[in-house]
Amino acid sequence: QVQLQESGPGLVKPSETLSLTCTVSGGSISGDYWSWIRQPPGKGLEWLGYVFYTGSTNYNPSLKSRVTISVDTSKNQFSLKLSSVTAADTAVYYCASLGGDFRSPYLDYWGQGTLVTVSS
Amino acid sequence: SYVLTQPPSVSVAPRKAARITCEGNNIGSKSVHWYQQKPGQAPVLVVHDDSDRPSDIPERFSGSNSGNTATLTISRVEAGDEADYYCQVWDSSSDVVFGGGTKLTVL
């Protein structure tokens, strides 16, 4: 069974860039889509974007100008960068695999999540 | 962008059935997926493609979808089912869309 684990700084200063990595184990990152989702404290889920193992991406339109998702197949990892962060970007960030039919995919495996706080 | 609307909360007595709705414009034409999230934990997929269950999810969890409403039904509710539940669809313009979530309380 595929397992995902997020890693990265838990504290980021305002205006800086948030960087997280998701390591995939128990399976290959090749052949699938991989996604980032976040959840502000006490609030709902927000999809950030996805990357295909080839490197092609798609982002949430509301965050598109600030989000970059990339993949490193040699390390079985994919990464998130969110630029110009503010306190509103404080959230638990999850990585997940995007499975199912390509016309209606769903998030079948999730990491445990990592809390990132934006504060000076 | 496509919007999914869920009731903020649903309460149910133990061993009764809980029904959590997810409303969206002509949602019946889309495939709906449901996630369960317990406090401090990552979401878990409980129903996909309207009514299919992952192999490790109890049969008590079922789903339906028609018209403008999709429904997650949990039969014979247990205390351990108390959680937040989110619906999700794929939309051609918005990609992955989540509902706002419903907090299920077991009385």
Interface residues (C-beta under 8 A of the other chain):
Chain A: S35 I37 G44 L45 E46 W47 Y50 N58 N60 P61 Y94 L98 G100 D101 R103 S104 P105 Y106 L107 D108 W110 G111 Q112 G113
Chain B: S1 K30 S31 H33 Y35 Q41 A42 P43 V44 L45 H48 D49 P54 Y86 Q88 V89 W90 S94 D95 V96 V97 F98 G99 G100 G101
